[in-house]
Amino acid sequence: MRTSARLVIGLALLVAIGAGALYLLRPGTLPEQKKEVATNPATQVINRGEYLARAGDCTACHTEPNGRAFAGGRAMPTPFGNLYVPNITPDDETGIGQWSADDFYRMMHTGVSRDGTLLYPAMPFASYTRVTRADSDAIYAYLMSVPPVRQANRPHELRFPFNQRDLLIGWRTLYFKEGEFTPDPNQSAQWNRGAYLVQGLGHCAMCHTAINALGGSSESKAFEGGMIPNQNWYAPSLTSNREAGLGDWDIKDIADLMQVGISHRATVYGPMAEVVYNSLQYLSDEDAKAMAVYLKALPPRESEPPPTSQARLVSPSVMETGRRVYAAQCAVCHGDEGKGNPPSYPPLATNRSIIMSSPVNSIRMVLNGGYAPGTKKNPRPYGMPPFSHVLDDDEVAAVVTYIRVAWGNSGTPVTPSQANELRKLLPE
């Protein structure tokens, strides 16, 4: 009896399951799989333009802090006075709403505005001239898609004679060479892609090449490093192993530094942190690696003697003060021997950015502290506290001197007056 009951129940369950299956399998009853909606060609161009605009770091200059995107108005300090970046939203009256794609390409390629005005070279047209017409058109399409903002442009505040635009003809003759990027057939596609991004949209040479009194730079000195005008930060050389050069870096460490803001070799602060935050973090992995390949291959411009400790140049009392301050304030993160705990806490021993001829960045980090940029791959970065309120100029100079000469580092001593000059730049 029990066996029969079980058989009946089992058969009933099978019937129910079968009926359910037949119901679900009826035509039109199962939820259809979502088909991938193809992005229309116009949207594809706009999306590509947004990517390229990020690669060109357009937001950083053309957007005021807490302001509307691309509405301009931001002051750009130069040795010749303040320039104010223009509104590049598609507003007809105050932006570029009446510009055509031809007008935009002409500006990118030649540095001449729609009305024939010569642009000041703070707009990196000397680099953007390498951008292809197709990429220029994509950036234009993207800018035409952003919300228009009616915000009048501010006039520049340049001293005489630098407010005379006709003088730019001479500057252009000396320092501007027009022409789209031409791939090198002797190099790989990856190297050429990296060269295109570094030389063109990335305009990396603008910071990493010394600027002369006329606001120009020598092509023969490209990427050899220099002070960033009116920012009091030093952009190190990227050539081979010179200064903070990349010749002995792994490709991954270079790509990580650009895209993440930290790597096992270093961490970005100051102006470079802004570049990573606004621009480089949005690069694809392929483009970040391509740029790293190109940068690593930059040839050395001059030979360097093997690094040797410069501790002999430092008085014992300064060395002891530096050691004491380091042990009290720095060793907890960077280690007793300066080896750090990368990538969160960069090493100081054998770190080329520490031993560069200019100690500006190291002094500023001790005084100002700072954070690496928050990026998609490192959203909660570790930071370094400021010590300007804890250490006096003698102590700042001593501890920076100590890390520049300890552990075999080949930097040179720092003076209290150098620390004081940079302390004056701190906000009150």
C-alpha positions in Angstrom: 0.0 0.0 0.0 2.8 2.4 1.0 4.6 1.4 -2.2 1.6 2.2 -4.4 1.1 5.6 -2.6 4.7 6.5 -3.2 4.4 5.5 -6.9 1.3 7.7 -7.3 3.0 10.6 -5.6 6.1 10.2 -7.8 4.1 10.0 -11.0 2.1 13.1 -9.9 5.4 15.0 -9.4 6.7 14.0 -12.8 3.5 15.1 -14.4 3.7 18.5 -12.6 7.3 19.0 -13.6 6.6 18.0 -17.2 3.6 20.4 -17.4 5.7 23.2 -16.0 8.4 22.5 -18.5 5.9 22.5 -21.4 4.5 25.8 -20.1 7.8 27.5 -19.8 9.0 26.2 -23.2 6.0 27.5 -25.1 7.0 29.9 -27.8 7.2 33.5 -26.5 7.0 32.6 -22.8 10.7 32.5 -22.0 12.4 35.9 -21.5 14.3 36.8 -24.5 18.0 37.3 -24.2 18.9 41.0 -24.4 20.4 41.8 -27.7 23.5 44.0 -27.7 22.4 47.4 -29.0 24.9 48.7 -31.5 26.1 52.1 -30.7 25.3 54.4 -33.6 28.3 55.9 -35.5 27.8 59.4 -34.2 27.8 58.2 -30.6 30.9 56.2 -31.3 32.7 59.3 -32.5 31.6 61.3 -29.5 32.7 58.5 -27.1 36.1 58.4 -28.8 36.3 62.2 -28.6 35.7 62.1 -24.9 38.5 59.5 -24.4 40.9 61.7 -26.5 39.9 64.9 -24.7 40.8 63.1 -21.4 44.1 61.9 -22.9 44.8 65.6 -23.9 43.9 66.7 -20.3 41.5 69.4 -21.7 39.5 69.4 -18.5 42.4 70.4 -16.3 42.9 73.8 -18.0 39.5 74.6 -19.3 37.6 74.0 -16.1 37.8 76.1 -12.9 37.8 74.3 -9.6 34.2 73.5 -8.8 33.2 75.2 -12.1 31.2 74.0 -15.1 33.1 71.6 -17.3 35.0 73.3 -20.1 33.5 76.8 -19.3 37.0 78.3 -19.0 37.9 81.2 -16.7 40.8 79.5 -14.9 43.9 81.6 -14.4 47.1 80.1 -15.8 50.1 81.9 -14.2 53.1 82.4 -16.4 56.3 84.4 -16.0 54.7 87.1 -18.2 51.4 87.5 -16.3 48.1 85.6 -16.0 46.4 83.9 -19.0 42.8 83.0 -18.6 41.7 79.9 -20.5 38.7 80.3 -22.8 35.2 78.7 -22.7 35.1 75.7 -25.1 31.6 74.6 -24.5 29.2 74.8 -27.5 27.7 78.1 -26.4 27.1 80.3 -29.5 28.0 83.6 -27.8 30.8 82.8 -25.4 32.1 79.4 -26.4 32.8 77.6 -29.6 29.2 76.9 -30.7 29.7 78.6 -34.0 33.0 76.8 -34.8 33.1 74.2 -37.5 35.2 71.1 -37.4 37.6 72.8 -39.9 37.9 75.8 -37.5 38.7 73.4 -34.6 41.3 71.5 -36.6 43.0 74.7 -37.7 43.3 75.8 -34.1 44.7 72.4 -33.0 47.0 72.1 -36.0 48.3 75.6 -36.4 47.6 77.5 -33.2 45.4 80.0 -34.9 41.9 80.7 -33.6 38.7 80.9 -35.7 39.0 84.7 -36.1 42.7 84.5 -37.1 44.1 85.3 -33.6 47.4 83.7 -32.8 47.2 81.6 -29.7 49.7 81.9 -26.8 51.7 78.7 -26.5 50.2 78.0 -23.0 47.7 76.3 -25.3 49.9 73.3 -26.3 49.3 73.6 -30.0 53.0 72.9 -30.6 52.2 69.4 -29.4 48.6 69.1 -30.6 49.7 69.8 -34.2 50.7 66.2 -34.2 47.0 65.1 -33.7 45.4 63.5 -36.7 42.4 65.1 -38.4 40.2 62.1 -37.4 41.1 62.5 -33.8 40.6 66.3 -33.9 37.2 65.8 -35.4 36.3 63.3 -32.7 37.3 65.7 -29.9 35.3 68.5 -31.7 32.2 66.2 -31.8 32.5 65.5 -28.1 32.9 69.2 -27.2 29.8 69.9 -29.3 27.9 67.4 -27.2 28.6 68.8 -23.8 26.1 71.2 -22.2 26.7 74.8 -23.4 27.6 77.3 -20.7 27.2 81.1 -21.2 30.3 82.4 -19.5 32.2 85.3 -21.1 36.0 84.8 -21.4 38.2 86.9 -19.2 40.9 89.0 -20.9 44.5 88.1 -20.3 46.6 90.1 -17.8 50.0 90.1 -19.5 52.7 92.7 -19.0 54.0 94.8 -21.9 55.3 93.8 -24.4 54.1 90.2 -23.9 50.5 91.4 -24.4 51.4 92.2 -28.0 50.3 89.1 -30.0 52.2 90.1 -33.1 55.4 89.1 -31.2 54.1 85.5 -31.3 55.2 85.4 -34.9 58.8 85.4 -33.7 58.1 82.8 -31.1 56.4 80.6 -33.7 59.4 81.0 -36.0 61.8 79.8 -33.3 59.8 77.1 -31.6 56.8 75.9 -33.6 57.0 73.2 -36.2 53.6 72.4 -37.8 52.8 68.8 -38.8 50.8 65.7 -38.0 52.5 62.8 -36.3 54.3 60.5 -38.8 54.8 56.9 -37.7 58.4 55.6 -37.7 58.5 52.5 -39.9 61.5 51.2 -38.0 59.5 51.0 -34.8 56.7 48.8 -33.6 53.0 49.8 -33.8 53.0 49.9 -30.0 56.0 52.3 -29.9 54.4 54.5 -32.5 51.1 54.6 -30.6 53.0 55.6 -27.4 55.0 58.2 -29.3 51.8 59.7 -30.8 50.2 60.0 -27.3 53.3 61.3 -25.5 54.3 63.8 -28.2 50.8 64.9 -29.2 47.8 64.8 -26.9 49.8 64.1 -23.8 52.1 67.1 -24.5 54.5 65.6 -21.9 57.5 67.6 -23.1 55.8 70.9 -22.1 56.6 70.1 -18.4 59.5 67.7 -18.7 61.7 70.1 -20.9 63.3 73.3 -19.5 61.7 76.5 -20.6 63.8 79.5 -21.5 63.3 83.2 -21.0 61.1 83.5 -24.1 58.8 80.6 -23.0 60.2 78.2 -25.5 62.2 75.0 -25.3 64.9 73.4 -27.4 64.0 70.2 -29.2 67.5 68.8 -28.4 66.7 69.1 -24.7 63.3 67.4 -24.9 62.4 65.3 -21.9 65.6 66.3 -20.0 63.6 67.9 -17.2 63.1 71.4 -15.9 61.3 73.7 -13.5 57.6 74.1 -14.2 57.1 77.9 -14.6 55.3 79.6 -11.7 54.6 76.3 -9.9 57.9 75.8 -8.1 57.9 72.1 -8.9 60.6 70.3 -10.9 59.6 67.9 -13.7 62.4 65.4 -13.8 64.2 64.1 -16.8 62.6 61.1 -18.5 65.5 60.2 -20.7 67.1 56.8 -20.0 68.5 56.7 -16.5 69.3 60.4 -16.2 67.9 61.9 -13.0 64.6 60.1 -12.6 64.8 58.6 -16.0 63.0 55.4 -16.9 65.7 53.4 -18.6 65.9 50.8 -15.9 62.2 50.7 -14.9 59.9 47.9 -15.8 57.2 48.7 -18.3 54.5 47.9 -15.7 56.0 50.3 -13.2 55.9 53.1 -15.7 52.4 52.3 -16.8 51.2 52.0 -13.2 52.7 55.4 -12.2 50.8 57.1 -15.1 47.5 55.2 -14.8 47.3 54.4 -11.1 49.4 57.2 -9.5 51.7 54.8 -7.6 54.0 52.0 -8.6 56.7 49.9 -6.9 59.2 52.6 -8.0 57.6 55.9 -7.1 54.4 57.9 -6.3 53.2 61.0 -8.1 52.5 64.2 -6.2 52.1 67.9 -7.2 51.3 68.8 -10.8 51.8 65.3 -12.0 49.2 64.1 -9.5 46.7 66.4 -11.2 47.6 65.0 -14.7 47.0 61.5 -13.5 43.8 62.4 -11.8 42.3 64.4 -14.7 43.8 62.5 -17.6 46.0 59.5 -17.4 43.9 57.3 -15.2 41.3 57.1 -18.0 43.7 55.6 -20.5 43.2 52.1 -21.6 45.7 49.5 -20.4 46.9 49.2 -23.9 47.6 53.0 -24.3 49.2 53.3 -20.9 51.6 50.4 -21.8 52.3 52.0 -25.3 53.3 55.2 -23.6 55.5 53.3 -21.2 57.2 51.5 -24.1 58.0 54.8 -25.8 59.1 56.6 -22.7 61.4 53.7 -21.6 63.0 53.9 -25.0 64.0 57.6 -24.8 67.7 57.7 -25.5 70.1 59.1 -22.9 71.2 62.6 -23.6 74.4 62.5 -21.6 76.4 59.9 -19.6 76.3 60.1 -15.8 79.0 59.0 -13.4 78.1 56.1 -11.2 76.1 57.2 -8.1 78.2 57.5 -4.9 77.2 58.8 -1.5 77.8 62.5 -1.0 77.7 62.2 2.8 81.3 63.5 3.0 79.9 66.9 1.9 77.7 67.2 5.0 78.8 68.3 8.4 78.5 65.7 11.2 76.1 67.9 13.2 73.7 68.3 10.2 73.9 64.6 9.4 73.0 63.8 13.0 70.1 66.2 13.0 68.8 64.7 9.8 69.2 61.2 11.1 67.3 62.1 14.3 64.4 63.8 12.5 64.2 60.9 10.0 64.0 58.3 12.8 61.3 60.3 14.6 59.1 61.3 11.6 59.9 59.2 8.5 61.1 55.8 9.4 57.7 54.5 10.5 56.6 54.5 6.8 59.8 54.6 4.8 61.9 52.2 7.0 65.1 52.6 8.9 67.1 52.0 5.7 64.8 54.0 3.4 63.5 50.9 1.6 59.9 51.9 2.1 56.9 49.6 1.7 55.9 50.0 -2.0 53.6 50.7 -3.5 52.0 52.5 -0.6 55.1 54.0 0.8 57.8 54.7 -1.8 61.4 53.8 -1.2 63.9 56.7 -0.6 67.1 54.7 -0.9 68.4 54.6 -4.5 65.3 56.6 -5.6 66.4 58.8 -8.5 63.7 61.4 -7.8 65.3 62.0 -4.4 68.8 62.6 -5.7 68.0 64.9 -8.6 70.1 68.1 -9.0 67.1 70.1 -7.9 65.9 69.3 -4.3 62.7 71.3 -4.8 60.3 68.4 -4.9 61.8 66.7 -1.8 61.6 69.9 0.2 58.1 70.6 -0.8 57.0 67.1 0.1 58.4 67.5 3.6 56.8 71.0 4.0 53.5 70.4 2.3 52.9 66.7 2.5 50.4 65.4 0.0 48.4 62.6 -1.4 48.8 60.5 -4.5 45.7 61.1 -6.7 42.6 59.0 -6.1 42.2 56.8 -9.2 40.0 54.0 -10.4 42.7 51.5 -9.6 43.7 53.2 -6.4 40.6 55.0 -5.0 41.9 55.4 -1.4 45.6 56.4 -1.6 47.9 56.7 1.3 49.1 60.2 2.1 52.1 61.9 3.6 51.4 64.5 6.4 52.9 68.0 6.2 55.8 68.8 8.6 56.0 72.6 8.1 54.4 73.1 11.5 56.6 70.6 13.2 60.1 71.2 11.7 62.0 74.5 11.4 64.1 75.4 8.3 67.2 73.9 9.8 65.5 70.6 10.5 63.8 70.5 7.1 67.1 71.1 5.4 68.8 68.5 7.6 66.3 65.7 7.0 66.1 66.3 3.2 69.9 66.4 3.1 70.0 63.1 5.1 67.7 61.2 2.7 69.7 62.6 -0.3 73.0 61.3 0.9 72.2 58.3 3.1 72.1 54.7 2.0 74.5 55.4 -0.9 72.3 58.1 -2.4 74.2 60.6 -4.5 72.3 63.8 -3.9 73.8 67.0 -2.6 73.1 68.9 0.6 70.2 71.3 1.1 70.5 74.6 2.9 68.0 76.2 5.3 67.6 79.1 3.0 66.3 76.8 0.3 63.8 75.4 2.7 62.7 78.9 3.8 62.1 80.1 0.2 59.7 77.2 -0.4 58.1 77.7 3.1 57.1 81.2 1.9 54.9 79.6 -0.7 52.7 77.8 1.9 49.2 79.1 2.2 48.7 81.3 5.3 
